[in-house]
Amino acid sequence: MDRSKRIVRTSIVGIVVNLILVAFKAVVGLVTNSIAVILDAVNNLSDAMSSIITIVGTKLAGKRPDKKHPYGYGRIEYLTSVIIAVIVLLAGVTSLRESAGKVFHPDETAYNTVSLVIIAAAVVAKFFTGRYVKKVGEEIKSGSLIASGSDAFFDSILSFATLVAAAANLIWGWQLEGVLGVVISVIIIKAGVEMLMETLDGIIGLRADTELTDGVKEIVNAFPGVRGAYDLTLHNYGPSEIIGSVHIEVADAMTAREIHYLTRCIAAKVYAELGVILTVGIYAANDSSPVLSEIKGTAEALADESPEILQMHGFYGDEQTKTVMFDLIVDFSADASAVRDAVAAKLKAKYPDYRFDIVLDSDYSD
């Protein structure tokens, strides 16, 4: 079963379970006059709406690329997660407003054994539904399913708290629904804010997953003739559409035919094993010149001495024009330009006849 079908099927399971819980909890809440149970039913209804939105978002995200959107519509899934987070926030704010008044002016409730059994069954159903939805979401990297599953799992804990309050009312006559409603509301709001911030981080752009970047580099470096993989960048256009680029260092004696074949093989294997569409660029290692080899060693030593420099790569020198080029990756916390200028000044002092063209790279991946 492909990814979109699994998301739809899992969401349908969530919708069915939540609607059943809405019906039972609404009846129990109205019969017992419990604001906490009624708010719990409203929360289940918002969960069902979230699952419907997930299905719609998945269908839209699966549209084929077109001239206006050549990378497809996969990022619609992020918008889906934003909408779900907003729904959770609104549910929390509404619940908080309704519950606050009940703290000082509680309604009389009338729980019985049947209502407690129904609430207990709801706790169990929500617990296992949440585990199932979240597990599927993690398997297929669906942020919407992970959020829905986490929310459902969390709801089971809140429903358990409602069960405790109902038992306390039945046994000792305590009226805890208003206080419990406030607690539930605050926790829902907190969960909504966290979901929203996590999704916005994804839209802004996060560092690529370490496991994925390590996997790409491992495949690339395993090819004969590749001396190193650098400048790896990965951009996602939805959870299942990742496009990137990487530079590999090879001997400068390789022919265009050999380089063409090598880069095609690398791109094909990365896509086959990891599903990443990769463009491969080239760094030529001209280490046959004693002078340039000495300069390279000096530059590497300077890079090793500076804690702000994370990596040096892409070294290439031209003895005819007396030009040396290489890249530096400098830690985000440092003044990259100052670090580069310091390295260039030291090299220039030792090799005054050469011009040093140092390019600053960003630390996109580990």
C-alpha positions in Angstrom: 0.0 0.0 0.0 1.5 3.4 -1.0 2.0 6.2 1.5 -1.1 8.3 0.7 -3.4 5.2 0.9 -2.0 4.4 4.3 -2.6 7.9 5.6 -6.2 7.9 4.3 -6.9 4.4 5.8 -5.4 5.4 9.2 -7.3 8.6 9.2 -10.6 6.8 8.5 -9.9 4.6 11.5 -9.4 7.7 13.6 -12.6 9.3 12.3 -14.7 6.3 13.1 -13.3 5.8 16.6 -13.6 9.5 17.5 -17.2 9.8 16.2 -18.2 6.8 18.3 -16.5 8.4 21.3 -18.2 11.7 20.6 -21.6 10.0 20.7 -21.0 8.1 23.9 -19.3 10.9 25.8 -21.9 13.5 24.7 -24.7 11.2 26.1 -22.8 10.6 29.3 -22.0 14.3 29.7 -25.5 15.4 29.2 -27.0 12.7 31.4 -24.6 13.3 34.3 -24.4 17.1 33.6 -20.5 16.9 33.5 -18.8 19.7 31.8 -15.5 17.8 31.8 -17.0 14.9 29.9 -18.8 17.2 27.4 -15.6 19.1 26.7 -13.8 15.7 26.2 -16.5 14.9 23.6 -15.9 18.2 21.9 -12.2 17.4 21.8 -12.9 14.1 20.2 -15.0 15.9 17.6 -12.1 18.2 16.8 -9.9 15.1 16.5 -12.3 13.7 13.9 -12.2 17.0 12.0 -8.4 16.8 12.1 -8.5 13.4 10.5 -10.8 14.6 7.7 -8.4 17.6 7.1 -5.5 15.1 7.0 -7.3 13.1 4.2 -8.1 16.2 2.2 -4.5 17.5 2.6 -3.1 14.1 1.5 -5.2 14.0 -1.6 -4.2 17.6 -2.6 -0.5 16.9 -1.8 -0.6 13.9 -4.1 -1.4 15.9 -7.2 1.0 15.5 -10.0 3.5 18.3 -10.7 2.5 20.9 -13.3 4.0 23.9 -15.0 3.2 26.3 -12.1 4.4 23.8 -9.4 7.1 21.7 -11.0 8.1 20.2 -7.6 4.6 19.0 -6.9 2.2 19.8 -4.1 3.8 17.8 -1.3 4.2 20.8 1.0 0.5 21.0 1.4 0.9 18.5 4.1 2.7 21.2 6.2 -0.4 23.4 5.8 -2.5 20.5 6.9 -0.5 20.3 10.1 -0.9 24.0 10.7 -4.7 23.8 10.3 -4.8 20.8 12.7 -2.7 22.7 15.3 -5.0 25.8 15.0 -8.1 23.5 15.5 -6.5 22.1 18.7 -5.7 25.6 19.9 -9.3 26.8 19.3 -10.7 23.7 21.1 -8.4 24.4 24.0 -9.4 28.1 24.2 -13.1 27.3 24.0 -12.8 24.6 26.7 -10.9 27.0 29.0 -13.6 29.7 28.6 -16.4 27.2 29.4 -14.6 25.5 32.3 -13.4 28.7 34.1 -17.0 29.6 35.2 -17.6 26.0 36.5 -14.7 26.3 38.9 -16.6 28.8 41.1 -20.1 27.8 40.1 -20.0 24.0 39.6 -23.0 22.2 38.3 -24.5 19.2 40.1 -23.4 15.9 38.4 -25.0 12.5 38.6 -22.5 9.8 37.6 -23.4 6.2 37.8 -21.6 2.9 37.2 -22.7 2.7 33.6 -21.2 6.2 32.8 -17.9 5.2 34.5 -17.7 2.1 32.4 -18.3 4.1 29.2 -15.6 6.6 30.1 -13.2 3.8 31.0 -13.9 2.2 27.6 -13.2 5.5 25.9 -9.8 5.7 27.7 -8.8 2.3 26.4 -10.1 3.0 22.9 -8.3 6.4 22.7 -5.0 5.0 24.0 -4.7 2.2 21.4 -6.0 4.4 18.6 -3.4 7.0 19.4 -0.6 4.4 19.5 -1.7 3.0 16.2 -2.0 6.4 14.4 1.3 7.7 15.7 3.1 4.4 14.8 1.9 4.6 11.2 2.8 8.3 11.1 6.3 7.6 12.2 6.7 4.7 9.7 5.7 6.9 6.7 6.9 10.2 8.1 3.6 11.9 8.1 3.6 14.9 10.5 -0.2 15.1 10.4 -0.6 11.5 11.6 2.1 11.8 14.2 0.3 14.9 15.6 -3.1 13.2 15.5 -1.7 10.1 17.2 0.1 12.1 19.9 -3.0 14.1 20.5 -5.1 11.0 20.8 -2.6 9.3 23.2 -2.6 12.5 25.3 -6.4 12.5 25.2 -6.5 9.1 26.8 -4.6 10.4 29.8 -7.0 13.4 30.1 -10.0 11.1 29.8 -8.5 9.0 32.5 -8.3 12.1 34.7 -12.0 12.7 33.9 -12.7 9.1 35.0 -10.9 9.8 38.3 -13.0 12.9 38.9 -16.2 11.0 38.1 -15.2 8.3 40.5 -14.5 10.9 43.2 -17.9 12.5 42.6 -19.6 9.1 42.8 -17.8 8.0 45.9 -17.3 11.2 47.9 -19.5 13.7 46.1 -16.6 16.0 45.2 -17.2 18.4 42.3 -13.9 18.5 40.3 -15.2 18.9 36.8 -14.6 22.7 36.5 -11.0 22.4 37.8 -10.4 19.4 35.6 -11.8 21.2 32.6 -9.4 24.1 33.2 -6.5 21.7 33.4 -7.6 19.8 30.3 -7.9 23.1 28.4 -4.5 24.4 29.4 -2.9 21.1 28.4 -4.7 21.2 25.0 -3.6 24.7 24.4 0.0 23.8 25.2 -0.1 20.8 22.8 -1.6 23.0 20.1 1.2 25.6 20.5 3.9 22.9 20.4 2.3 21.3 17.2 2.2 24.7 15.5 5.8 25.6 16.4 7.0 22.3 15.2 5.2 22.6 11.9 6.4 26.2 11.4 10.0 25.1 12.0 9.5 22.6 9.1 8.2 25.3 6.8 11.0 27.7 7.7 13.6 24.9 7.1 15.3 22.6 9.5 18.6 20.8 9.3 18.3 17.6 7.2 17.9 14.4 9.2 21.3 13.1 10.3 20.4 9.5 9.5 19.5 10.5 5.9 22.6 12.7 5.3 24.8 10.0 6.7 23.2 7.5 4.4 23.7 9.7 1.4 27.4 10.3 2.2 27.9 6.6 2.9 26.6 5.6 -0.5 28.6 8.3 -2.3 31.9 7.7 -0.6 31.6 3.9 -1.3 32.1 4.5 -5.0 35.6 3.8 -6.3 37.3 7.1 -7.3 35.4 9.2 -4.9 37.8 10.9 -2.4 35.1 12.6 -0.4 31.6 14.0 -0.4 31.0 17.7 0.5 28.4 20.5 0.3 25.5 18.1 0.8 22.2 20.0 0.7 18.7 18.5 0.9 15.5 20.3 0.2 12.1 18.6 0.8 9.0 19.4 -1.1 6.8 17.3 1.1 7.8 14.4 3.4 8.3 12.0 0.4 9.9 14.4 -2.1 13.5 15.2 -1.4 15.8 16.9 -3.8 19.5 17.7 -3.2 23.0 18.2 -4.4 26.5 17.1 -3.4 30.1 17.7 -4.5 32.5 14.8 -4.8 36.3 15.1 -5.0 37.9 13.1 -7.7 41.3 12.9 -9.4 41.8 15.7 -11.9 43.1 13.2 -14.4 39.6 11.7 -14.8 38.0 12.2 -18.2 34.6 13.7 -18.8 33.3 10.3 -19.9 34.5 8.7 -16.6 33.0 11.6 -14.5 29.7 11.5 -16.4 29.3 7.7 -15.8 30.4 8.0 -12.1 27.9 10.8 -11.3 25.1 9.0 -13.0 25.7 5.8 -11.1 25.9 7.7 -7.8 22.6 9.6 -8.5 20.9 6.3 -9.5 22.0 4.4 -6.4 21.0 7.2 -4.0 17.6 7.4 -5.5 17.1 3.7 -5.5 18.1 3.2 -1.9 17.0 6.5 -0.2 14.5 8.1 -2.6 16.6 11.3 -2.9 16.9 13.0 -6.2 20.6 14.0 -6.2 22.6 16.3 -8.4 26.4 15.5 -8.3 29.0 18.2 -8.8 32.8 17.8 -9.0 35.9 19.0 -7.1 39.1 18.1 -8.9 42.0 17.2 -6.6 45.2 18.5 -8.2 47.6 17.1 -5.7 50.3 16.3 -8.3 52.1 19.6 -7.8 54.6 19.7 -4.8 54.0 23.4 -4.3 50.2 23.1 -4.3 50.4 20.1 -2.1 52.4 22.1 0.4 49.9 25.0 0.3 47.0 22.5 0.8 48.7 21.0 3.8 49.3 24.5 5.3 45.6 25.4 4.7 44.4 22.2 6.3 46.7 22.8 9.3 45.2 26.4 9.7 41.7 24.9 9.5 42.6 22.3 12.2 44.0 25.0 14.5 40.8 27.1 14.4 37.9 25.7 16.5 35.4 27.8 14.5 36.3 26.0 11.2 34.3 22.8 10.9 35.7 21.7 7.5 37.9 22.6 4.6 37.4 21.1 1.2 37.3 21.7 -2.6 41.0 22.7 -2.8 42.3 23.6 -6.2 45.2 25.6 -7.4 46.5 26.9 -10.7 50.2 27.5 -10.9 50.0 29.6 -14.0 47.7 32.2 -12.6 49.0 31.7 -9.0 45.4 31.2 -7.8 44.3 28.9 -5.0 40.7 28.2 -4.3 39.0 26.2 -1.5 35.9 26.2 0.7 35.5 26.6 4.4 32.6 25.6 6.6 32.5 27.9 9.6 30.3 27.4 12.7 27.2 29.5 12.7 28.1 31.1 16.0 31.4 32.5 14.6 32.0 35.6 12.4 32.6 33.6 9.2 34.0 36.6 7.2 36.6 37.3 10.0 37.6 33.7 10.2 38.1 33.5 6.4 40.1 36.7 6.3 42.4 35.5 9.0 43.1 32.3 7.1 43.7 34.1 3.9 46.0 36.6 5.6 48.2 33.8 7.1 48.4 32.0 3.7 49.2 35.2 1.9 52.0 36.0 4.4 53.6 32.6 3.7 52.9 32.5 0.0 52.9 36.1 -1.2 52.9 35.2 -4.9 49.6 33.5 -4.7 46.0 34.8 -4.6 43.6 33.0 -2.3 39.9 32.7 -3.2 38.2 31.2 -0.1 34.5 30.5 -0.4 32.3 30.3 2.8 30.0 27.3 2.9 27.1 26.8 5.3 26.8 23.9 7.7 23.7 22.4 6.2 24.3 18.8 7.3 26.3 17.0 10.0 
